[in-house]
Amino acid sequence: MEKTIRIIQQSELTQRQYPDKKTGEQKVLNVVMLKMTDGLDTFFGEINGERAVNCPKFDLTKQYRVLCTMITREWLSQQTGEQMQANTIYVDKINMV
């Protein structure tokens, strides 16, 4: 997905722990969250890894062109037994317009 957006909010760098699927070893993922709008829709996107560590503070008054990947995942809720779905948007590239 490629869009022209304005950033509404940018989080500080955070770290999330997760278990490696192959080894079970605890790993750390660096994340910066962006709340963005294209003028119609408002959505969240993540910048991960080293790009998150090196992520600049974006100017909230400027427009940016973003290239994003959207991942849809499904799982069975352990609490309710219901089938759940979620979309996650990963910011692959971001440049000022």
C-alpha positions as a Markdown table, in Angstrom:
| # | Residue | x | y | z |
|---|---|---|---|---|
| 1 | Met | 0.0 | 0.0 | 0.0 |
| 2 | Glu | 1.4 | 3.4 | -0.9 |
| 3 | Lys | -0.3 | 6.6 | 0.4 |
| 4 | Thr | 0.3 | 10.3 | 1.0 |
| 5 | Ile | -0.3 | 10.9 | 4.7 |
| 6 | Arg | 0.1 | 13.2 | 7.5 |
| 7 | Ile | 1.4 | 11.9 | 10.8 |
| 8 | Ile | -0.9 | 12.7 | 13.7 |
| 9 | Gln | 1.2 | 11.2 | 16.5 |
| 10 | Gln | 4.5 | 9.4 | 16.9 |
| 11 | Ser | 5.4 | 7.2 | 19.9 |
| 12 | Glu | 8.8 | 7.0 | 21.6 |
| 13 | Leu | 11.0 | 4.0 | 20.8 |
| 14 | Thr | 9.6 | 1.0 | 22.7 |
| 15 | Gln | 10.9 | -2.5 | 23.1 |
| 16 | Arg | 8.7 | -5.6 | 23.0 |
| 17 | Gln | 9.9 | -9.0 | 24.1 |
| 18 | Tyr | 8.8 | -12.1 | 22.1 |
| 19 | Pro | 9.7 | -15.7 | 22.0 |
| 20 | Asp | 11.7 | -16.9 | 18.9 |
| 21 | Lys | 9.5 | -19.4 | 17.1 |
| 22 | Lys | 12.4 | -21.7 | 16.3 |
| 23 | Thr | 14.4 | -21.6 | 19.5 |
| 24 | Gly | 12.0 | -20.3 | 22.1 |
| 25 | Glu | 14.6 | -17.8 | 23.1 |
| 26 | Gln | 13.4 | -14.4 | 24.3 |
| 27 | Lys | 14.2 | -11.7 | 21.8 |
| 28 | Val | 13.6 | -7.9 | 21.8 |
| 29 | Leu | 11.8 | -6.0 | 19.0 |
| 30 | Asn | 12.3 | -2.2 | 18.7 |
| 31 | Val | 9.2 | -0.4 | 17.6 |
| 32 | Val | 8.0 | 3.1 | 16.9 |
| 33 | Met | 4.3 | 3.6 | 16.3 |
| 34 | Leu | 2.8 | 6.2 | 13.9 |
| 35 | Lys | -0.8 | 7.3 | 13.9 |
| 36 | Met | -1.4 | 8.5 | 10.4 |
| 37 | Thr | -4.2 | 10.0 | 8.2 |
| 38 | Asp | -4.7 | 10.2 | 4.5 |
| 39 | Gly | -7.5 | 12.8 | 5.0 |
| 40 | Leu | -10.2 | 10.1 | 5.1 |
| 41 | Asp | -9.0 | 7.3 | 7.2 |
| 42 | Thr | -6.9 | 7.2 | 10.3 |
| 43 | Phe | -4.6 | 4.2 | 10.9 |
| 44 | Phe | -1.6 | 3.0 | 12.9 |
| 45 | Gly | 1.6 | 1.7 | 11.5 |
| 46 | Glu | 4.8 | 0.3 | 13.0 |
| 47 | Ile | 8.4 | 1.0 | 12.2 |
| 48 | Asn | 10.4 | -2.0 | 13.4 |
| 49 | Gly | 14.0 | -3.1 | 14.1 |
| 50 | Glu | 17.0 | -1.0 | 13.4 |
| 51 | Arg | 14.9 | 1.4 | 11.4 |
| 52 | Ala | 12.9 | 2.1 | 14.6 |
| 53 | Val | 16.2 | 2.7 | 16.6 |
| 54 | Asn | 17.3 | 5.2 | 13.9 |
| 55 | Cys | 13.8 | 6.8 | 13.3 |
| 56 | Pro | 13.8 | 10.6 | 13.3 |
| 57 | Lys | 11.1 | 12.7 | 14.9 |
| 58 | Phe | 8.7 | 13.5 | 12.1 |
| 59 | Asp | 7.2 | 16.9 | 11.5 |
| 60 | Leu | 3.5 | 16.6 | 12.2 |
| 61 | Thr | 2.8 | 19.6 | 9.9 |
| 62 | Lys | 4.3 | 18.0 | 6.8 |
| 63 | Gln | 3.0 | 15.4 | 4.4 |
| 64 | Tyr | 4.8 | 12.2 | 3.7 |
| 65 | Arg | 4.6 | 9.4 | 1.2 |
| 66 | Val | 4.6 | 6.0 | 2.9 |
| 67 | Leu | 5.0 | 2.5 | 1.5 |
| 68 | Cys | 3.4 | 0.0 | 3.9 |
| 69 | Thr | 2.8 | -3.7 | 4.1 |
| 70 | Met | -0.4 | -4.9 | 5.7 |
| 71 | Ile | -0.4 | -8.3 | 7.4 |
| 72 | Thr | -3.6 | -10.1 | 8.4 |
| 73 | Arg | -3.4 | -12.8 | 11.0 |
| 74 | Glu | -6.0 | -15.1 | 12.5 |
| 75 | Trp | -6.0 | -17.0 | 15.8 |
| 76 | Leu | -8.3 | -18.8 | 18.2 |
| 77 | Ser | -9.0 | -16.9 | 21.4 |
| 78 | Gln | -7.9 | -18.8 | 24.4 |
| 79 | Gln | -10.5 | -16.9 | 26.6 |
| 80 | Thr | -13.6 | -17.2 | 24.4 |
| 81 | Gly | -12.8 | -19.9 | 21.8 |
| 82 | Glu | -13.8 | -17.4 | 19.1 |
| 83 | Gln | -11.9 | -17.0 | 15.8 |
| 84 | Met | -10.1 | -13.6 | 16.0 |
| 85 | Gln | -8.5 | -11.5 | 13.2 |
| 86 | Ala | -6.2 | -8.5 | 13.2 |
| 87 | Asn | -4.4 | -6.3 | 10.7 |
| 88 | Thr | -1.0 | -4.9 | 11.3 |
| 89 | Ile | 0.5 | -2.2 | 9.1 |
| 90 | Tyr | 4.3 | -2.1 | 8.8 |
| 91 | Val | 5.9 | 1.1 | 7.5 |
| 92 | Asp | 8.5 | 0.0 | 4.9 |
| 93 | Lys | 9.5 | 3.4 | 3.5 |
| 94 | Ile | 8.6 | 7.0 | 4.5 |
| 95 | Asn | 9.7 | 10.2 | 2.7 |
| 96 | Met | 8.6 | 13.8 | 2.8 |
| 97 | Val | 6.4 | 14.9 | -0.2 |
